[in-house]
Amino acid sequence: MKRLLLVVPVFLLILLNACGIDPGGVSPAQGTAVGQTQTATMWTATVTATPDPNESKIVEWLNAELSAADPLERTLDANYLIQGVSFPFTSGTSSPVFVVEIRCECAVNTQCCVPERMFVVSMGAMKKRADKIIEQMPGSLKEVRVACYNHGTQIAVLAAGWTDVKDYLLEPNNGFMLGSRVWRSSLP
């Protein structure tokens, strides 16, 4: 009986070998797949910043800076409020546009809401929170547009390149340089 127990495993191995199934062999396709897997494990992952901008936080930060403005300005000139920010894509491009919607309400007369002043006010608020604002921007951003509203009516859209705005916020460029690179635009 003991001999039979020794013969059965040997017989099974001979039978498996005769059928062409080699329990220790690996096919060339399997070997390639294993090799590629091993190569992939050797690569170091590269982290790329693709932030999902938090629009509500950006609005909150900008409005906090605008509400801290001089009460004399708000009493005699105008009160400014960021209504919203968005990152729409322009037609035909794969890069978003940073749109800031700012609302102006004149304190004394109805002629104080000037788009250029509204652009300056929004850039001033961004500059005070530059690190947080820049951190929220997508890497493919090319342009900033400030949509200016007199009460509820849109009066203009001023735009500038993101690189110029970023340089202004970080202070390598002064206001003269950014001011000379602002143009009238439209919303995407």
Residue, then its C-alpha position, 0 to 999 in steps of 0.5 A: m500500500k505504501r508503494l502505491l502512495l508513492v507511485v500515485p504522485v509520480f504517475l500524476l506528474i508524468l500525466l501532467n507533463a505528458c499533457g503539456i501542462d508544466p506547473g513551473g513554466v511561464s508563457p512568454a506573454q505572462g513573462t512580459a506582463v510580469g516584467q512590465t509590472q515590475t518595471a511599473t513598481m520601480w517608477t516614482a509617482t509624480v504629483t501634479a497639481t490639478p486643483d479643483p478650485n473652491e469658488s465659494k472660498i475665493v468669494e469669501w476671501l475676496n468679500a472679507e477684504l472688500s468689507a474691510a475697506d475704509p468706511l469713508e469710501r463705502t459711505l461717500d463713494a461706493n460699496y463693492l461686493i464679489q457676487g461670484v467666481s467661476f472657471p468656464f472654458t472658452s470655446g475652442t480652448s482647453s484652458p479655463v478662464f477665471v471670471v470674477e463678478i463684482r457688483c458696485e453700488c454707489a453711495v451718493n450718486t449713480q455715476c461712480c461705478v467705473p469698470e476700471r475702478m472695479f478691476v482695481v478694487s478686485m485686484g486689491a482684494m486678491k493681492k491681500r490674499a494672493d497666496k490663497i488665491i494663487e493656490q486655488m488656480p488651475g495650472s492651465l489658466k491663461e486669463v482673468r476676467v472681471a465682470c463689472y455690474n452696476h447694481g444688477t446690470q453688467i456694464a463691462v468686462l475687463a481682462a488680463g493674462w493670468t501670468d500678468v495678474k499673478d506677477y502683480l499679486l506676487e509683486p515682481n510686476n508693478g501696477f503700471m505693467l498690469g494696468s497697461r495689459v488690461w483690455r475690454s473683453s466679454l464673458p465666455 
